[in-house]
Amino acid sequence: MSSTELSSDESSTPIEGIIFDLDGTLIDYEGASHEALHRPLARRGKALSWNLHAQIVGTKPEDWSRNVLAAVGLLQTTDSLGEGPTSRDALVAPQVYAREYFDEVSIILALSKTTIIEMR
């Protein structure tokens, strides 16, 4: 059997349809994304506005992380290493912020799965 042929396993359920939600009509992912973007900033005493969020939608992590951090005054550059009078005010590298965002997304998704299961 070639790699393009389908198996005729009788125990499998045939696919009857596929749903794509590319614009958030079925699932509002932007709310969860906004929360995940906000949490690392909030720990540092900063906030993410919806206006700023709208400006970064659809951009790459290396771009949005740099843009958000610059907008809230937390962008760490090679010239600013070690700046910040306290750990709360310390500047953040874009890679660190992006990693914190993805960690928050994982937490939010895990919690939402629990909520969906409990609702059933």
C-alpha positions in Angstrom: 0.0 0.0 0.0 1.4 3.4 -1.0 1.6 6.2 1.5 -1.3 8.0 -0.2 -3.7 5.1 0.1 -6.1 4.9 3.0 -6.3 1.8 5.2 -9.5 -0.1 5.0 -9.6 -0.7 8.8 -13.3 -1.6 9.5 -13.0 -0.7 13.2 -12.2 3.0 12.4 -15.0 5.6 12.3 -15.2 7.4 9.0 -14.7 11.2 9.0 -18.0 12.9 8.3 -16.8 16.4 8.3 -14.1 18.8 9.4 -14.7 22.2 11.0 -12.2 25.1 10.6 -12.6 28.1 12.8 -10.1 30.5 11.3 -11.8 33.7 12.3 -12.9 32.9 15.9 -16.6 32.5 15.1 -16.9 29.2 17.0 -14.1 29.6 19.6 -13.0 33.0 20.9 -9.3 32.4 21.3 -8.4 36.1 21.5 -9.7 36.3 25.0 -7.5 33.5 26.2 -4.6 34.9 24.2 -5.1 38.3 25.7 -5.1 36.9 29.2 -1.9 34.9 28.4 -0.2 38.0 27.1 -1.3 40.1 30.1 -0.3 37.7 33.0 3.5 38.0 32.6 3.1 41.8 32.3 0.8 42.0 35.3 3.5 40.2 37.4 5.7 43.1 36.5 3.1 45.8 37.3 2.2 46.4 33.6 -1.0 45.9 31.6 -1.8 45.0 28.1 -4.5 47.1 26.4 -6.8 45.6 23.8 -5.6 48.3 21.4 -2.0 47.0 21.7 -3.3 43.4 21.4 -5.0 44.3 18.1 -1.8 45.7 16.8 0.1 42.4 17.2 -2.5 39.9 16.0 -1.1 37.8 13.2 2.6 38.7 13.8 5.4 36.3 14.7 6.4 35.7 18.3 9.7 37.4 17.9 8.0 40.5 16.6 5.0 40.7 19.0 7.0 40.0 22.0 9.4 42.8 21.2 6.6 45.2 20.3 4.6 44.5 23.5 7.6 44.8 25.7 8.7 48.1 24.0 5.2 49.5 24.3 5.0 48.9 28.1 8.6 49.9 28.8 10.0 46.5 29.6 12.1 45.7 26.5 15.5 44.4 27.3 18.1 45.1 24.6 21.8 44.4 24.6 22.3 48.0 25.7 19.9 47.7 28.7 21.1 44.4 30.3 21.0 44.6 34.0 18.8 47.7 34.2 15.8 48.0 36.5 16.0 48.9 40.1 13.9 45.9 41.3 13.1 42.5 39.9 9.5 43.7 39.3 10.9 46.6 37.2 13.6 44.5 35.5 13.6 44.6 31.7 12.6 41.4 29.9 14.1 39.7 26.8 11.5 39.1 24.0 12.3 35.3 24.1 11.6 35.2 27.8 8.3 37.0 27.4 7.2 34.7 24.5 8.1 31.6 26.6 6.0 33.0 29.5 3.1 33.6 27.1 3.2 30.0 25.8 3.4 28.7 29.4 0.3 30.8 30.3 -1.6 29.5 27.2 -0.9 26.0 28.3 -2.3 26.7 31.7 -5.4 28.5 30.3 -6.1 25.6 27.9 -5.7 23.0 30.6 -8.1 24.9 32.8 -10.6 25.4 30.0 -10.6 21.6 29.2 -11.4 20.9 32.8 -14.2 23.4 32.7 -15.6 21.9 29.5 -15.4 18.4 31.0 -17.2 19.5 34.2 -20.0 21.2 32.2 -20.9 17.9 30.4 
